[in-house]
């Protein structure tokens, strides 16, 4: 059994994959799915489900809607980020607004981080 995986979250991650937000679908189908690196959607990491995860680069990609900008959302995100960082995972956060208004910039930033993880 994978020690970094909460099996109770598997059904949650499957549901989230079937019900991606408009921004998640856009990023997935129009960019991440075509990358030569494997990227997983709604990946369980410990006690969290990250929106997207590139294991070979140890990068989690999170798309943040309005619920992330209140105090409770910021606190929950800080706890999640601290856990992921403790596992050596870099967390990239983009707002839904960023995806909608600056899609190319978001994609370029993700690619830059992936390339940097391989020393390119």
Secondary structure, 3 states (H helix, E strand, C coil): CCCCECHHHHHHHHHHHHCCCHHHHHHHHHCHHHCCCCCEEEEEEECEEEEEEEHHHCEEEEEECHHHCCHHHHHHHHHHHHHHHHCCCEEEEEEHHHHHHCHHHHHHHHHHHHHHHCCC
